[in-house]
């Protein structure tokens, strides 16, 4: 499974496939929000955070490269 497939699949499918393939929450966050502006990332965070069992704030923190 490649990252491009994960980026454009429906969110529920992305999370399911990624977890089945051993991706961590941090890896999923970075794949689906990489190269996005803050505003775009916030929209993605609101969509994905409930599926990942984290808050929007946690999503945005995981997105940062620290």
N, C-alpha and C positions, 0 to 999 in steps of 0.2 A: 504494500500500500504506500503510495507516495503522498507527499504533503499537498500537492496540487489537487488531488482527489478530495482530501479532507477539507480544503479551503472552500470548495464550491458545493459540497453536498448539503442536504438539509441538516440543521443543527443536531437534531436527535440522532440522525444517522452518523454524523461526524463523531459525536461523543461515544456512541456505541462501538463503532469500528475502532476508534482510537484506543478505547479501554480494552477491547478484545485483543488488540495488538500490543498491549503493554505500555502505551504512552502514559506519562504522568500528567496530572492536571496542569502543571506548569508548561509542559511541552504542548499540550492542546491549546492553551491560552496563547502561546507565542505563535503557533501555526495559524490560528484563525484571526489573530490581530496584528500579525507582522506587517510592517510597511503601511499601516493605517494612520491617519491623522488622529488626534485625540478625540475629536467629535465622532469620527467613524468607529473608533475603538470603544467609545462609550456606548454607542448603539449596539455593537456586537456584545459587549459585556452584559448589557441588559437582557439580551437574548440567551446567551450561553451560561451566565452565572447560575441560574436555577438548575440547569441541567448538570452542572458540575458540582453542585452542592456548596457553592461559595457565594460570597456577597459580591456586588459590583465593585466595591472598594478593593476587595481581595483580588479580583480579576485584574483590575488596573495595576495593582502592585506587582502581581506576578508577571505582567506584561513588560515591566521595566527590566532592563539588563543590568542588574546590580549583583 
